[in-house]
Amino acid sequence: MEVFEAIQKRHSVRAYESTSVPEEKLMRILEAGRLAPSAGNIQPWHFIVVRDFEKRKKLAEARWAKFLAESPIVIVGCGDQKASPRWFMVDVAIAMQNMVLTAVSEGLGTCWVGSFDEDEVRRMLKIPDNYRIVALLAIGYPREKFDLTEKVLHLIRRRKKIEEIVSFEEFGKWK
């Protein structure tokens, strides 16, 4: 699958099959994160792969994260704020987007999750104090599920036209 095709096919998946993700696919996804660029090549990221059901269930207690309990894998993306105080969040986000696109190219679904209690996740996963949790990433095989909220949201909030988000030479100027 070409990169642009993966970008077009990517969408937030909030329902997963119980099928486990093959190790070779997981390792390709993690390698895609490792290969991401970072400011000064500091690579301030650390990724925690959570497969344990009880831990995923605990992560799913956050308001907008209920589906994490059924996602066979949750990757917790952390950034070392001491190693890269200004750029760790951007660097981790870039690495996680590499993971998202690789997962899509592997036939998997993902959902980027920002709904979590950082202190609780930190304690549960024994994350050192110099690391901040940037995001959680659900990964697995998508399960068909009718989601009325998602359908309505996509009707109300369609993708903006390129002319609405791009300017040439100065803000608000289209070609």
RODO-2510 file (C-alpha; in nm, 4 decimals, decimal comma):
residues 175
     n   res          X          Y          Z
     1     m     0,0000     0,0000     0,0000
     2     e     0,1311     0,3438    -0,0917
     3     v     0,1658     0,6027     0,1855
     4     f    -0,1017     0,8314     0,0401
     5     e    -0,3445     0,5377     0,0207
     6     a    -0,2789     0,4595     0,3887
     7     i    -0,3483     0,8251     0,4738
     8     q    -0,6760     0,8113     0,2813
     9     k    -0,7845     0,4823     0,4440
    10     r    -0,6918     0,5806     0,7995
    11     h    -0,9806     0,6518     1,0318
    12     s    -1,0369     0,6213     1,4044
    13     v    -1,1407     0,2660     1,4902
    14     r    -1,3328     0,2257     1,8150
    15     a    -1,4387    -0,1390     1,7834
    16     y    -1,1941    -0,4296     1,7553
    17     e    -1,1990    -0,8021     1,6865
    18     s    -1,0508    -1,0182     1,9630
    19     t    -0,7959    -1,1562     1,7132
    20     s    -0,4405    -1,0966     1,8311
    21     v    -0,1987    -0,8961     1,6179
    22     p     0,0884    -1,1065     1,4778
    23     e     0,4255    -1,0265     1,6343
    24     e     0,5849    -0,9393     1,2985
    25     k     0,3188    -0,6738     1,2324
    26     l     0,3626    -0,5268     1,5797
    27     m     0,7398    -0,5134     1,5363
    28     r     0,7046    -0,3359     1,1970
    29     i     0,4755    -0,0802     1,3621
    30     l     0,7248    -0,0229     1,6446
    31     e     1,0128    -0,0015     1,3970
    32     a     0,8208     0,2673     1,2043
    33     g     0,8070     0,4686     1,5268
    34     r     1,1768     0,4137     1,5905
    35     l     1,2645     0,5428     1,2437
    36     a     1,0785     0,8719     1,2860
    37     p     1,2714     1,1977     1,2728
    38     s     1,3252     1,3966     1,5918
    39     a     1,4686     1,7340     1,6842
    40     g     1,8449     1,7032     1,7097
    41     n     1,8005     1,3271     1,6556
    42     i     1,7470     1,2985     2,0333
    43     q     1,4713     1,0363     1,9888
    44     p     1,3098     1,1180     2,3250
    45     w     1,0390     0,8538     2,2919
    46     h     0,9634     0,5344     2,4762
    47     f     0,6703     0,3118     2,3807
    48     i     0,5007     0,0717     2,6196
    49     v     0,3076    -0,2112     2,4538
    50     v     0,0126    -0,3065     2,6718
    51     r    -0,1502    -0,6414     2,5918
    52     d    -0,2647    -0,7417     2,9399
    53     f    -0,6460    -0,7317     2,9567
    54     e    -0,6624    -0,5978     3,3134
    55     k    -0,4290    -0,3115     3,2286
    56     r    -0,6207    -0,2309     2,9088
    57     k    -0,9429    -0,2394     3,1119
    58     k    -0,7908     0,0119     3,3547
    59     l    -0,6831     0,2361     3,0637
    60     a    -1,0400     0,2109     2,9292
    61     e    -1,1820     0,3763     3,2423
    62     a    -1,1090     0,7208     3,0962
    63     r    -1,4142     0,9024     2,9624
    64     w    -1,3508     0,8648     2,5884
    65     a    -1,1454     0,5450     2,5968
    66     k    -1,3931     0,2635     2,6718
    67     f    -1,2941     0,0680     2,3592
    68     l    -0,9343     0,0234     2,4825
    69     a    -1,0467    -0,2825     2,6784
    70     e    -1,1270    -0,4681     2,3546
    71     s    -0,8293    -0,3430     2,1526
    72     p    -0,5731    -0,6260     2,1626
    73     i    -0,2849    -0,3778     2,1827
    74     v    -0,2509    -0,0332     2,3345
    75     i     0,0755     0,1505     2,2804
    76     v     0,1491     0,4182     2,5390
    77     g     0,3661     0,6856     2,3788
    78     c     0,5946     0,8613     2,6277
    79     g     0,8435     1,1416     2,5801
    80     d     1,1519     1,2250     2,7838
    81     q     1,0938     1,5864     2,8847
    82     k     1,4451     1,6204     3,0305
    83     a     1,6191     1,4990     2,7151
    84     s     1,4109     1,7233     2,4886
    85     p     1,2084     1,9766     2,6910
    86     r     1,0893     2,1805     2,3936
    87     w     1,0255     1,9069     2,1380
    88     f     0,9427     1,5751     2,3084
    89     m     0,5686     1,6051     2,2398
    90     v     0,6164     1,6817     1,8712
    91     d     0,8746     1,4064     1,8318
    92     v     0,6558     1,1432     1,9987
    93     a     0,3567     1,2545     1,7896
    94     i     0,5569     1,2155     1,4678
    95     a     0,6719     0,8675     1,5721
    96     m     0,3175     0,7636     1,6635
    97     q     0,1815     0,8882     1,3304
    98     n     0,4410     0,6682     1,1583
    99     m     0,2992     0,3812     1,3651
   100     v    -0,0585     0,4669     1,2668
   101     l     0,0176     0,4685     0,8945
   102     t     0,2173     0,1469     0,9182
   103     a    -0,0674    -0,0218     1,1065
   104     v    -0,3122     0,0808     0,8330
   105     s    -0,0775    -0,0549     0,5658
   106     e    -0,0729    -0,3842     0,7627
   107     g    -0,4546    -0,4080     0,7507
   108     l    -0,5034    -0,2945     1,1100
   109     g    -0,7137    -0,0222     1,2635
   110     t    -0,5988     0,2363     1,5147
   111     c    -0,7332     0,5109     1,7327
   112     w    -0,5260     0,7894     1,8820
   113     v    -0,6430     0,8472     2,2408
   114     g    -0,5778     1,1552     2,4514
   115     s    -0,8276     1,0679     2,7236
   116     f    -0,6296     0,9278     3,0174
   117     d    -0,5274     1,0079     3,3726
   118     e    -0,1534     1,0605     3,3385
   119     d    -0,0743     1,0007     3,7058
   120     e    -0,2736     0,6785     3,7138
   121     v    -0,1199     0,5460     3,3915
   122     r     0,2268     0,6476     3,5161
   123     r     0,1795     0,4473     3,8376
   124     m     0,0292     0,1446     3,6677
   125     l     0,3054     0,1181     3,4051
   126     k     0,5906     0,2358     3,6327
   127     i     0,6859     0,5236     3,4040
   128     p     0,9790     0,7334     3,5346
   129     d     0,9137     1,0966     3,6317
   130     n     1,1177     1,2431     3,3467
   131     y     0,8756     1,0899     3,0936
   132     r     0,5408     1,2456     3,0033
   133     i     0,2634     1,0450     2,8440
   134     v     0,1787     1,2018     2,5091
   135     a    -0,0940     0,9673     2,3814
   136     l    -0,2307     0,6147     2,3766
   137     l    -0,2716     0,4230     2,0533
   138     a    -0,5232     0,1409     2,0166
   139     i    -0,4258    -0,1160     1,7533
   140     g    -0,6140    -0,4188     1,6255
   141     y    -0,8349    -0,5631     1,3558
   142     p    -1,1421    -0,3424     1,3068
   143     r    -1,4810    -0,4851     1,4009
   144     e    -1,7870    -0,3620     1,2168
   145     k    -2,0082    -0,1668     1,4524
   146     f    -2,2783     0,0843     1,3788
   147     d    -2,1892     0,4039     1,5599
   148     l    -2,4590     0,6688     1,5251
   149     t    -2,2497     0,9331     1,7027
   150     e    -1,9638     0,8842     1,4568
   151     k    -2,1997     0,8981     1,1564
   152     v    -2,3610     1,2209     1,2785
   153     l    -2,0239     1,3759     1,3618
   154     h    -1,8931     1,3070     1,0114
   155     l    -2,2033     1,4670     0,8610
   156     i    -2,1696     1,7766     1,0787
   157     r    -1,7910     1,8068     1,0636
   158     r    -1,6787     1,7148     0,7167
   159     r    -1,3176     1,7484     0,6101
   160     k    -1,2392     2,1077     0,5215
   161     k    -1,1575     2,1939     0,1615
   162     i    -0,7921     2,2494     0,0874
   163     e    -0,8597     2,6159     0,0115
   164     e    -0,9768     2,6583     0,3724
   165     i    -0,6562     2,5297     0,5285
   166     v    -0,3805     2,6327     0,2894
   167     s    -0,2461     2,9759     0,1991
   168     f     0,0256     3,0723    -0,0453
   169     e     0,2851     3,3312     0,0507
   170     e     0,0632     3,4902     0,3199
   171     f    -0,2256     3,3880     0,5413
   172     g    -0,5592     3,3805     0,3582
   173     k    -0,4177     3,4014     0,0068
   174     w    -0,5087     3,1148    -0,2257
   175     k    -0,2831     3,0933    -0,5297
***
